[in-house]
Amino acid sequence: MSLDAASILDAVVSHAAASGHFERVNGFEPTNAPGNGLTAAVWVQEIGPVRSGSGLSATTGRLVLNLRIYASAQQDPPDAIDPAMLGAVDALMSAYSGDFELGGNVRNVDLLGQAGVTLSAQAGYLPLDGATYRVYTLTIPLIVNDLWTQSP
């Protein structure tokens, strides 16, 4: 039993890339400013056990990913920024709800937060390389069965 992190991250990145909303989708949190248009970045935020899903021989895990959408806050017209970003957020939430096992790589996306946080998005602003970006950060909680073996 082990975490197939590469397959899980690839599935999340693939859904974002297939949405058609992004010029690029990175599998890491960037430290420099993204390019023009919408950019998405995916990274692991948290990992830990799930009490309610674990048994006496194996521990089920919860893997929380962040997917951040970036757009320059200095675009014209400024009132078109949020509708474009919300369209991308909606497409991603629909994708992760519709394929909530990520192709069989996880037990489920914890849509309603049974083991913690829900599938959700938070808007904000982020300064990068002297520019300000409008961002939406999706929290994608994933439940993975029998991740760690328990032994007495």
Secondary structure, DSSP 8 states (H G I E B T S, - for coil): ----HHHHHHHHHHHHHHTS--SEEESS--SS---SS-EEEEEEEEEEEETTT--SSEEEEEEEEEEEEEEETT-SSGGGHHHHHHHHHHHHHHHHHHTTTGGGTSSEE-TT-TTS--SEEEEEEEEETTEEEEEEEEEEEEEEEEEEE---
